[in-house]
Amino acid sequence: MDALDLARWQFGVTTVYHFLFVPLTIGLGIFVAGLQTAWHRTGKEQYLTLTKFFGKLFLINFAMGVVTGIVQEFQFGMNWSEYSVFVGDVFGAPLAMEALLAFFMESTFLGLWIFGWDRLPKRAHLACIWAAAVGSNVSAYFILAANAWMKHPVGYEVVDGRARMTDLWAVLTNPTALAQVPHVIGAAFIVAGGFVLAVCGYWMLRTRRTGDGGMWRGAARAALVMTALAGVLVAATGDTSAKLMYEQQPMKLASAEGLERDTAAAPFSLVPGVEIPAVLSFLATNDPGATVQGTEDLQRRFERQFGPGDYRPDQTIVFWSFRVMIVFGLSTVGLSVLGLWLTRRRRPFPAWLSRALLLSLPLPLVAVTAGWLLSEIGRQPWTVAGELLTASSVSPGVSLAEVATSLTLFTLLYGALAVAETVLLTRHVRKGAAERAPLPAAERREPSLMY
Amino acid sequence: MIELWFAVIAFLWTGYFVLEGFDFGVGMLAPLVSRNAAEQRAGLETIGPVWDGNEVWLITAVGAMFAAFPAWYAGLFSTFYLPVVLVLAGLIVRGVGLEWRGKVTNPLWCDLGIVVGSAIPAFLWGAIFASLLFGGVAPALLGGAFTLAVCALHGAVFLALRTTGPVRRRARTVALAAGAVTIPVAVFALSSLGTAPALAAMAALAAATALIWRRREGWAFTATAGAIVLTTLAVFMELRVRPLPGLTLAEAASGPYTLTMLTWIGLITLPFILVYQGWTYWVFRKRIKVPA
């Protein structure tokens, strides 16, 4: 174990943890804005109740996304100073744009929304939640553009050992980013849809005998539509990403498939030993006969190009995370499509379906985590593909003891907060949309969403 | 262009310290100026709608450093590794404390997180910048004590400005006490800088204390904000040639293309940000009524 290994662990742990909350922020923000819009349009009290109920859950989660996100922005400089110096000219710009164009909007308008229930005109208040939710989605675009540049650097030249940006537009329209942005945002909507479905499933089970689950049924139907649509988007952009991977990141593709040698009409491996002929070639190129490069042959070519070294990422993690991502993600989407079919034209939710919907909370969270492992471990041993190795990116002046200290602190803190967040969310879900009776405006001086 | 971006980053840090400075102060002092749960809540509500937006000034300052001066960004945060870790830990517990305290049955843990998570960064930012300028432990402790005291004063004045009744009265008393502590600390801390803005900052802190004595809360707040602006200005004037020991500004900077692009983006976005953040303060301009 040296400082490099621990720094990698720390980045992995803090990033995966951060991304448990981010997708919920991205998707649930829009969902809550949609609920409030429905209330605004129809005036039906149940939409207001749902807005406040899911709004509260959204805020509990939002706090975690924000505070774990701050760590991310400092961590490049703290642990990866060599990386930061090399990429800052290019990589820093989208980060600065993210703060200027997204974070200010998100945080300011969310503050206005939380505290503005009685102080803003209804329409302005509704606009605030939309501005905040759009801000979250815009932030995803910029950070993913920065991330895509690490896998497929464009719009730059290397001068004196540092990347210099030559074309901001190229960085922002990197094809890798354009495929990745809808893929990740779509996945975020699946996570958020799954979350809403699990909550509604729980409440439909609880209200089954009393028969007042109509409100939950409506919310669940909306979430089913959202999840299914997002599923189509994620599948389509996943296909685009695979084709780009064939061109731009052949080592990742080969590792994800366990393909060792350059192979014509390459088969798609379901699990080790079970293969469907020519499907990988077809998925990667639309041509079932095309040759897909294999890890061992790529290794030989990379050694010739970049010098001695191991250019293969961890084969086990990359192979299995790819499968976990697809299976867990698709089963959530499948569940939502099935749910839409079974409850078509006012058919009730069968109890077993409501129970199954509880799974739609953990399934997509596992899928997005696996997706990031595939994406970022599959990029190894590079931080910037073909330009900078992870081993050369770490801060030279930060000692093993320092990283061990911070990793321990973050792990303990994050662990405690995970427990607190789970307890808090569970308690509020259980409590339900209790403040059902709308108070007259005069008594609503202290809105339920306030501190 | 390099000078311009140095000025932009100084501006962003200034905005951060002015705005988050009173958030930290309010966070630290809320339990001190309240005698019951409703008062405590009212105290924190003064920053409720704005603290998260204020914190984005930090995110922007750091993001802009990364983009415009990568070597400065990387050198600063890897050099002050453990203090920065503690700042982040502080910001984490403070953030969740503020967001969660209204949603838990017993907000004790949240309140503890808010106090500790406000005090730690308030102290450490001063320690980090003082250590950057002068090196060594003693200046760091003095710098930390200075920013901690100034945030307390700034926050107490803000509380007095934004509340009514007993909370407002206690906030004024706390502000006077904070002023009495801040002025001698400021004399030591700022005289080591010795420049005109540093001396003016000292005068502004004295003026703030006098103004809060005379119950001129708005002017007192202007004075504490002015003191923070002047102090930040004094610090960044010192950093102008060498933002880090052994690193010149020109060496740290990104290329002209990137700086030009950043300038356009900043010119387009900053006016909007200032307008809508300003609007937030306008919407929530009324004093928070403390229930009797």
Interface residues (C-beta under 8 A of the other chain):
Chain A: K56 L59 I60 F62 A63 M64 V66 V67 T68 I70 V71 E73 F74 F76 G77 M78 N79 W80 S81 E82 S84 V85 F86 V87 G88 D89 V90 F91 G92 A93 L95 A96 M97 E98 A99 L100 L101 F103 F104 M105 S107 T108 F109 L110 G111 L112 I114 F115 G116 R119 L120 V159 R162 R164 M165 T166 L168 S395 G397 V398 E402 T405 S406 L409 F410 L413 L417 A420 L424 H428 M450 Y451
Chain B: R41 L44 E45 G48 P49 V50 W51 D52 G53 E55 V56 L58 I59 T60 V62 G63 A64 M65 F66 A67 A68 F69 P70 A71 Y73 A74 G75 L76 F77 S78 T79 Y81 L82 V84 V85 L88 A89 L91 I92 V93 G95 V96 L98 E99 W100 R101 G102 K103 V104 S254 G255 Y257 T258 M261 L262 I265 G266 T269 L270 I273 Y276 Q277 T280 V283 F284
